[in-house]
Amino acid sequence: MSDNPLMSHAPRILIVDDDRELRQLLSGFLARQGFRAEIAADGRAMFKFLDAARFDLVVLDLMLPGEDGLALCRRLRATSNLPVIMLTALAEETDRIVGLEMGADDYVVKPFSPRELLARIKAVLRRTGGTPSGPSDGARTLVFEGWRLNLAKRELHSPEGVLMPLTSGEFDLLAAFAEHPQRVLSRDLLLDLTKGRIAGPYDRSIDVQLSRLRRKIEADPNDPALIKTVRGGGYIFAPPVEREK
């Protein structure tokens, strides 16, 4: 590890892939881009790294020996909100959706260019390291129906004061809704607010994250009272929102 004091503040990325050549390629590329990158060949090595040091993001391959990436992501999500970008050689949409269902924040389909992965990493780190997109008028906390969404700390507390675990994608989606209450938001607009220009025209992550988010904040996810579906139009965040600085 470099003794350069500037590098001590660089984002630390863990690359988990059983392809040795790809691991070396990505770690070297990310190092040249100013990141600190570590590599692991499987889930066992991944958790050793995570137990020993703090990381800012994990790049996790779907197809791994032993436990696959989906199982590892599920285990990680049980104890941590560490951002995860999943790598998959499977082009079918259902495989990518399953990854998001397990709690991944984004995915990249192999083969990909290192610069594409870099763009995804930077986008996820922006979302986890700062306030979400959209005008906040200086508000640090958005309050609705007793829920408290702290934009600075990126935390959501229930009306009972319980900290609710959210992935970075789920947090950004909820923040986009709470920043624009009682207004119909199309799926495309939500993609722009949460993912910006890296979102593709067939990106289904909003649908998966919305389903997960409803299960966490709605009393009845099958009959949502907070995030309502507007047929043919998109979605609307129904409750009024108060802003606190």
Salt bridges, closest charged atoms under 4 A:
ASP17 OD2 - LYS110 NZ 3.03
GLU38 OE2 - ARG12 NH2 3.32
ASP56 OD1 - ARG54 NH1 2.89
ASP61 OD1 - LYS110 NZ 3.15
GLU67 OE1 - ARG75 NH1 2.50
GLU93 OE2 - ARG204 NE 3.84
GLU101 OE1 - ARG215 NH2 3.15
ASP105 OD2 - ARG77 NH2 3.04
ASP106 OD1 - ARG120 NH1 2.84
ASP106 OD1 - LYS195 NZ 3.40
GLU170 OE2 - ARG212 NE 2.34
GLU170 OE1 - LYS216 NZ 2.69
ASP172 OD2 - ARG127 NE 2.74
ASP172 OD1 - ARG154 NH2 3.06
GLU179 OE1 - ARG243 NH1 3.11
ASP203 OD2 - LYS195 NZ 2.85
ASP207 OD2 - ARG187 NE 3.17
ASP207 OD2 - ARG204 NE 3.09
GLU244 OE1 - ARG148 NH2 2.56
